[in-house]
């Protein structure tokens, strides 16, 4: 019996012929163009048929490329920013094709857009324009940074559909943290290939003096950013460890966590280590697992000591150098006060606070001018006052308080793995708020992206299936 070809099949065949003809025509100009077109079509088919791969791609590009210089590979952008735009565009196509797709927690996304978008982006931008402040393209991109977090939130709140998919994303986030730690340890060991790679593709002022300072920067280009990121990943790995459904997965997670802890130590970030301890304590209180936490910490200390003994030739000199620098009592500092903390107080008192006082309501500039005496604000709250004044600080605080309220309300209605995600997000938001007093942690590469991914998965979890169909 003869089979008739339907209209939908004719459209597929026509589209395939047109794509093949276009790719064939490209070979007349350059085989590389044809290869890129083939890869592009294959990637588009993969993303449309398995949308969750877009999320995997974003996690990978965030970790691998967010520490690169903007414009080094893609004009005006970093590769992860281009990937985010691509993912958002494809997500729009998916949402249009599946009209039933909706974002749980959309009220939170609108609230975030209004408080952060208006308070820290729109109003400061208008004030700069009215005051005639000269803004470069870099200034505008940095000022508009919250907008990319809204896109990230939307993609991760829309695409995952099952518990297994959400767990896979979190597992990949921990593994990516292990990669950052591993490269940092190779940097600490002064492996030439790794050092050259970081110098060429991840150049930064921190990277230039990392070996002399006894610290590592890895793929994120700054030791503080790397330390806070590895802290966040350690807490994440600890949170999802009980959710592992196989001994092999737990073994991989434990081994990766040990690697990440070593990487955190190698960064020399006292802030990262300090808020990690605080985060573990908060997580145990919220989950009611004090005994389990104590057992885990003791186990971790024993394992950590054994590994440190084994790697003493690499990490020993770095730790001694860092401790001597912080508590050596140089420059007239008291021996028990970390030198970097004392120096922060001096920078705030002599440079930033006097500048902020000149324009306390609207802020000074989206970035620190080149002729300023110091090029790091050393505090999230100083950063907000400098870039957006009291208006920016209030907008950010409204978002922070609203986020805590929204997460707490969701925690009261969720259980199981969804509750685990919420608890971790609450803990991460809490420790970042504390760490923000001495670091601009809500602008740190990797960590801020992970935070928004977790906020999105919290919104996503309430309308997702619990098992893979």
C-alpha positions as CSV (number, residue, x, y, z in Angstrom):
1,X,0.0,0.0,0.0
2,X,1.5,3.3,-1.1
3,X,2.3,5.7,1.8
4,X,1.6,9.4,1.3
5,X,4.0,12.0,2.6
6,X,2.3,14.5,4.9
7,X,2.7,18.2,4.9
8,X,4.9,18.2,8.0
9,X,7.2,15.6,6.5
10,X,7.5,17.7,3.3
11,X,8.6,20.7,5.4
12,X,11.3,18.6,7.0
13,X,12.6,17.3,3.7
14,X,12.5,20.8,2.2
15,X,14.4,22.2,5.2
16,X,17.0,19.5,5.0
17,X,17.5,20.1,1.3
18,X,17.8,23.9,1.8
19,X,20.4,23.4,4.7
20,X,22.4,20.9,2.6
21,X,22.4,23.3,-0.4
22,X,23.5,26.2,1.8
23,X,26.3,24.2,3.3
24,X,27.4,23.0,-0.1
25,X,27.4,26.6,-1.4
26,X,29.6,27.7,1.5
27,X,32.3,25.2,0.4
28,X,32.8,27.3,-2.7
29,X,34.0,30.1,-0.5
30,X,35.8,28.2,2.3
31,X,35.7,24.7,3.7
32,X,36.0,26.1,7.2
33,X,32.7,28.0,6.7
34,X,31.0,24.8,5.7
35,X,32.5,23.0,8.7
36,X,31.3,25.7,11.1
37,X,27.8,25.6,9.5
38,X,27.6,21.9,10.0
39,X,28.7,22.2,13.6
40,X,26.2,25.0,14.1
41,X,23.3,23.0,12.6
42,X,24.3,19.9,14.6
43,X,24.4,22.0,17.8
44,X,21.1,23.6,17.1
45,X,19.5,20.2,16.6
46,X,21.0,18.9,19.8
47,X,19.9,21.9,21.8
48,X,16.3,21.8,20.4
49,X,15.9,18.1,21.0
50,X,17.7,18.0,24.4
51,X,17.3,21.5,25.8
52,X,19.0,20.6,29.1
53,X,22.4,20.5,27.2
54,X,22.1,24.3,27.0
55,X,22.4,24.4,30.8
56,X,25.4,22.0,30.7
57,X,27.0,24.3,28.0
58,X,26.5,27.4,30.2
59,X,28.0,25.8,33.3
60,X,31.1,24.8,31.3
61,X,31.5,28.2,29.6
62,X,31.1,30.0,32.9
63,X,33.9,28.1,34.5
64,X,36.2,28.0,31.6
65,X,35.8,31.4,30.0
66,X,34.4,33.9,32.5
67,X,37.9,34.7,33.7
68,X,39.1,35.6,30.2
69,X,39.5,39.2,29.2
70,X,36.4,40.7,27.5
71,X,36.9,41.0,23.8
72,X,39.9,38.7,23.6
73,X,38.0,36.1,21.6
74,X,34.6,37.6,21.0
75,X,34.2,41.4,20.3
76,X,33.0,43.2,23.4
77,X,32.0,40.0,25.1
78,X,33.4,37.0,26.9
79,X,32.6,33.5,25.4
80,X,30.3,32.7,28.3
81,X,28.3,35.9,27.7
82,X,27.9,34.9,24.0
83,X,26.9,31.4,25.1
84,X,24.2,32.9,27.4
85,X,22.8,35.0,24.6
86,X,22.7,31.9,22.4
87,X,21.0,29.8,25.1
88,X,18.4,32.5,25.8
89,X,17.5,32.8,22.1
90,X,17.1,29.0,21.8
91,X,15.1,28.9,25.1
92,X,12.7,31.5,23.6
93,X,12.2,29.2,20.6
94,X,11.5,26.2,22.9
95,X,9.1,28.3,25.0
96,X,7.2,29.4,21.9
97,X,7.1,25.8,20.6
98,X,5.8,24.5,23.9
99,X,3.2,26.9,25.0
100,X,2.7,25.1,28.2
101,X,6.1,26.0,29.5
102,X,6.0,28.4,32.4
103,X,8.4,29.6,35.0
104,X,7.5,28.8,38.6
105,X,8.6,31.7,40.9
106,X,7.9,34.3,38.2
107,X,6.9,36.7,40.9
108,X,10.4,36.5,42.3
109,X,11.9,37.1,38.8
110,X,9.8,40.2,38.4
111,X,10.7,41.4,41.9
112,X,14.4,40.8,41.2
113,X,14.2,42.7,38.0
114,X,12.5,45.7,39.7
115,X,14.8,45.9,42.7
116,X,18.1,45.1,41.1
117,X,17.4,46.3,37.6
118,X,15.9,49.6,38.6
119,X,17.9,50.2,41.7
120,X,21.4,49.3,40.6
121,X,21.2,49.7,36.8
122,X,18.5,52.0,35.5
123,X,18.5,54.8,38.1
124,X,22.4,55.0,38.3
125,X,22.6,55.0,34.5
126,X,20.1,57.9,34.3
127,X,22.0,59.8,37.0
128,X,25.3,59.4,35.2
129,X,23.8,60.6,31.9
130,X,22.2,63.7,33.6
131,X,25.4,64.5,35.4
132,X,27.4,64.1,32.2
133,X,29.6,61.3,33.5
134,X,31.7,59.9,30.6
135,X,30.9,56.1,30.3
136,X,32.9,53.7,28.2
137,X,31.5,50.5,26.7
138,X,33.2,48.6,29.5
139,X,31.5,50.8,32.1
140,X,28.1,50.1,30.5
141,X,28.6,46.4,30.4
142,X,29.7,46.3,34.0
143,X,26.8,48.5,35.1
144,X,24.3,46.2,33.2
145,X,25.7,43.0,34.7
146,X,22.5,42.2,36.6
147,X,20.7,41.9,33.3
148,X,22.7,38.8,32.3
149,X,21.9,37.2,35.7
150,X,18.2,37.6,34.9
151,X,18.8,35.8,31.6
152,X,20.7,33.1,33.4
153,X,17.9,32.8,35.9
154,X,15.3,32.5,33.1
155,X,17.1,29.8,31.2
156,X,17.8,27.6,34.3
157,X,14.3,28.2,35.7
158,X,12.7,27.1,32.3
159,X,14.7,24.2,30.9
160,X,15.3,21.5,33.6
161,X,12.2,19.2,33.9
162,X,13.2,16.4,36.4
163,X,14.9,15.9,39.7
164,X,17.6,13.8,37.9
165,X,18.3,16.7,35.5
166,X,18.6,19.2,38.4
167,X,21.0,16.8,40.2
168,X,23.0,16.3,37.1
169,X,23.5,20.1,36.8
170,X,24.6,20.4,40.4
171,X,27.0,17.5,40.1
172,X,28.5,19.1,37.0
173,X,28.9,22.4,38.9
174,X,30.9,20.5,41.6
175,X,33.0,18.8,39.0
176,X,33.7,22.1,37.3
177,X,34.9,23.4,40.7
178,X,37.2,20.4,40.9
179,X,38.7,21.5,37.5
180,X,39.3,25.0,38.9
181,X,41.0,23.6,42.0
182,X,43.1,21.1,40.0
183,X,44.4,23.8,37.7
184,X,45.1,26.0,40.7
185,X,47.2,23.2,42.3
186,X,49.2,22.8,39.0
187,X,49.7,26.5,39.1
188,X,51.0,26.2,42.7
189,X,53.4,23.5,41.5
190,X,54.6,25.9,38.8
191,X,53.8,23.5,36.0
192,X,55.0,25.5,32.9
193,X,52.2,24.5,30.6
194,X,49.5,25.6,33.0
195,X,51.3,28.8,34.0
196,X,51.7,29.8,30.3
197,X,48.1,29.0,29.7
198,X,46.9,31.2,32.5
199,X,49.3,34.0,31.5
200,X,48.1,34.0,27.9
201,X,44.4,33.5,28.2
202,X,43.6,34.6,31.8
203,X,45.9,37.6,32.4
204,X,45.4,39.7,35.5
205,X,47.3,41.7,38.0
206,X,46.8,38.9,40.5
207,X,48.1,36.3,38.1
208,X,51.3,38.4,37.5
209,X,52.3,38.2,41.2
210,X,50.6,34.9,42.2
211,X,53.8,33.0,42.7
212,X,55.5,35.8,44.7
213,X,52.4,36.2,46.9
214,X,52.2,32.4,47.6
215,X,48.6,32.2,46.1
216,X,46.8,30.8,43.1
217,X,44.3,32.3,40.7
218,X,43.4,29.4,38.4
219,X,40.8,30.1,35.7
220,X,39.2,33.0,37.5
221,X,42.1,35.4,37.4
222,X,42.1,36.4,41.0
223,X,42.9,34.6,44.2
224,X,39.9,36.0,46.2
225,X,37.5,35.2,43.5
226,X,38.9,31.7,43.2
227,X,38.8,31.2,47.0
228,X,35.2,32.3,47.3
229,X,34.2,30.2,44.3
230,X,35.8,27.0,45.8
231,X,34.1,27.8,49.1
232,X,30.7,27.8,47.3
233,X,31.5,24.6,45.4
234,X,32.6,22.9,48.6
235,X,29.3,23.7,50.3
236,X,27.4,22.6,47.2
237,X,29.2,19.2,47.1
238,X,28.5,18.7,50.8
239,X,24.8,19.5,50.3
240,X,24.2,17.0,47.4
241,X,26.4,14.2,48.8
242,X,23.5,12.6,50.7
243,X,21.4,12.8,47.5
244,X,23.9,10.5,45.6
245,X,22.2,7.3,44.6
246,X,25.3,5.2,44.1
247,X,28.6,4.5,46.0
248,X,30.6,5.4,42.9
249,X,29.0,8.8,42.7
250,X,29.7,9.4,46.4
251,X,33.3,8.3,46.0
252,X,33.7,10.7,43.1
253,X,32.1,13.6,45.0
254,X,34.3,13.0,48.1
255,X,37.5,12.8,46.1
256,X,36.5,16.0,44.2
257,X,35.7,17.8,47.5
258,X,39.2,16.9,48.9
259,X,40.7,18.3,45.7
260,X,38.6,21.5,46.0
261,X,39.6,22.0,49.7
262,X,43.2,21.8,48.7
263,X,42.6,24.3,46.0
264,X,40.9,26.6,48.5
265,X,43.9,26.4,50.8
266,X,46.2,27.2,47.9
267,X,44.3,30.4,47.2
268,X,45.3,31.7,50.7
269,X,41.7,33.1,51.0
270,X,41.1,33.5,54.7
271,X,37.6,34.9,53.8
272,X,36.8,31.7,51.8
273,X,38.0,29.4,54.6
274,X,36.2,31.4,57.3
275,X,32.8,31.5,55.6
276,X,33.1,27.9,54.6
277,X,33.1,26.9,58.3
278,X,30.2,29.3,58.9
279,X,28.4,27.8,56.0
280,X,28.8,24.2,57.2
281,X,27.5,25.3,60.6
282,X,24.5,27.0,59.1
283,X,23.7,24.1,56.9
284,X,23.8,21.7,59.8
285,X,21.4,24.0,61.8
286,X,18.9,24.3,58.9
287,X,19.0,20.5,58.3
288,X,19.1,19.5,61.9
289,X,22.2,17.3,61.3
290,X,24.7,18.6,63.9
291,X,26.1,15.1,64.8
292,X,26.5,14.2,61.1
293,X,28.2,17.6,60.4
294,X,30.6,17.1,63.3
295,X,31.5,13.6,62.1
296,X,32.0,14.8,58.6
297,X,34.2,17.7,59.7
298,X,36.4,15.5,61.8
299,X,36.7,13.0,58.9
300,X,37.5,15.9,56.6
301,X,40.2,17.3,59.0
302,X,41.9,13.9,59.2
303,X,41.8,13.3,55.4
304,X,42.9,16.9,54.9
305,X,45.9,16.5,57.2
306,X,47.0,13.3,55.5
307,X,46.7,15.0,52.1
308,X,48.6,18.1,53.3
309,X,51.4,15.9,54.6
310,X,51.6,14.1,51.2
311,X,51.5,17.4,49.3
312,X,53.7,19.3,51.8
313,X,56.4,20.0,49.2
314,X,53.9,22.0,47.1
315,X,51.5,23.5,49.6
316,X,53.7,23.8,52.7
317,X,55.8,26.8,51.4
318,X,52.6,28.6,50.2
319,X,50.8,28.2,53.5
320,X,53.9,29.4,55.5
321,X,54.4,32.3,53.2
322,X,50.7,33.3,53.4
323,X,50.6,33.1,57.3
324,X,53.9,35.0,57.6
325,X,52.5,37.8,55.3
326,X,49.2,38.0,57.2
327,X,50.4,37.8,60.8
328,X,54.0,38.8,60.6
329,X,53.3,42.2,62.1
330,X,54.8,44.2,59.2
331,X,54.0,47.8,58.5
332,X,53.2,48.4,62.1
333,X,50.3,46.0,62.2
334,X,49.4,44.0,65.3
335,X,50.4,40.4,64.9
336,X,46.9,39.0,65.6
337,X,45.1,41.2,63.0
338,X,45.4,40.0,59.4
339,X,47.4,42.5,57.5
340,X,45.0,42.5,54.5
341,X,42.1,43.4,56.8
342,X,44.0,46.2,58.4
343,X,45.0,47.5,54.9
344,X,41.3,47.4,53.8
345,X,40.4,49.7,56.7
346,X,43.1,52.1,55.6
347,X,42.0,52.0,51.9
348,X,38.3,52.7,52.9
349,X,39.2,55.5,55.3
350,X,41.7,57.3,53.0
351,X,40.3,56.7,49.5
352,X,36.8,55.3,49.1
353,X,34.7,56.9,51.9
354,X,35.9,60.5,51.1
355,X,35.1,59.9,47.4
356,X,31.7,58.4,48.2
357,X,30.9,61.3,50.5
358,X,31.1,63.7,47.6
359,X,28.1,62.0,45.9
360,X,26.5,59.8,48.5
361,X,23.0,59.5,46.9
362,X,23.8,58.7,43.2
363,X,27.4,57.2,43.3
364,X,30.7,58.1,41.7
365,X,31.3,55.8,38.7
366,X,30.5,52.2,37.5
367,X,34.2,51.4,37.7
368,X,37.2,52.8,39.5
369,X,38.9,55.5,37.5
370,X,42.4,54.8,36.3
371,X,43.9,57.7,38.3
372,X,42.4,56.4,41.6
373,X,44.8,55.3,44.3
374,X,43.6,51.7,44.5
375,X,41.7,49.5,42.0
376,X,39.7,47.2,44.3
377,X,36.9,48.4,46.6
378,X,37.5,45.4,48.9
379,X,33.8,45.4,50.0
380,X,30.5,44.6,48.4
381,X,28.9,47.5,50.3
382,X,31.6,50.0,49.4
383,X,31.2,48.8,45.8
384,X,27.5,49.5,45.9
385,X,27.9,53.0,47.4
386,X,30.7,53.9,44.9
387,X,28.8,52.7,41.8
388,X,25.2,53.5,42.7
389,X,25.2,55.5,45.9
390,X,22.5,55.0,48.5
391,X,20.0,54.3,45.7
392,X,22.0,51.4,44.5
393,X,22.6,50.1,48.0
394,X,18.9,50.2,48.9
395,X,17.9,48.5,45.7
396,X,20.4,45.7,46.4
397,X,19.3,45.3,50.0
398,X,15.7,45.1,48.9
399,X,16.6,42.3,46.5
400,X,18.6,40.5,49.3
401,X,15.8,40.7,51.8
402,X,13.2,39.7,49.3
403,X,15.4,36.7,48.3
404,X,15.7,35.5,51.9
405,X,11.9,35.8,52.3
406,X,11.2,34.0,49.0
407,X,13.6,31.1,49.8
408,X,12.2,30.7,53.3
409,X,8.6,30.6,52.0
410,X,9.6,27.9,49.4
411,X,11.4,25.9,52.0
412,X,8.2,25.7,54.1
413,X,6.4,24.0,51.1
414,X,9.2,21.8,49.7
415,X,10.7,18.5,50.8
416,X,13.4,16.1,49.6
417,X,15.9,17.2,47.0
418,X,14.0,20.4,46.3
419,X,14.4,21.4,50.0
420,X,18.1,20.5,49.8
421,X,18.5,23.0,46.9
422,X,16.7,25.7,48.9
423,X,18.8,25.1,52.1
424,X,22.0,25.4,50.1
425,X,20.9,28.5,48.4
426,X,19.9,30.1,51.7
427,X,23.3,29.2,53.2
428,X,25.3,30.5,50.2
429,X,23.4,33.7,50.2
430,X,24.0,34.1,53.9
431,X,27.7,33.5,53.8
432,X,28.2,35.7,50.8
433,X,26.4,38.5,52.7
434,X,28.9,38.1,55.5
435,X,31.9,37.8,53.1
436,X,30.7,40.9,51.3
437,X,32.0,43.1,54.2
438,X,35.6,42.4,53.0
439,X,35.2,41.3,49.4
440,X,33.0,42.2,46.4
441,X,31.7,38.7,46.4
442,X,28.4,39.4,44.5
443,X,30.5,40.5,41.5
444,X,33.0,37.6,41.7
445,X,33.2,35.4,38.6
446,X,31.7,32.0,38.9
447,X,30.2,32.4,42.4
448,X,27.6,35.0,41.4
449,X,26.6,32.8,38.4
450,X,26.3,29.7,40.6
451,X,24.1,31.7,43.0
452,X,21.7,32.7,40.2
453,X,21.6,29.2,38.9
454,X,20.6,27.9,42.3
455,X,17.9,30.6,42.6
456,X,16.6,29.5,39.2
457,X,16.6,25.8,40.2
458,X,14.7,26.7,43.3
459,X,12.0,28.3,41.1
460,X,12.2,25.4,38.7
461,X,11.9,22.6,41.3
462,X,8.3,23.2,42.3
463,X,6.9,22.4,38.8
464,X,9.3,19.6,37.8
465,X,8.9,15.9,37.8
466,X,10.7,13.9,40.5
467,X,12.0,11.1,38.2
468,X,13.1,10.9,34.6
469,X,10.1,9.6,32.6
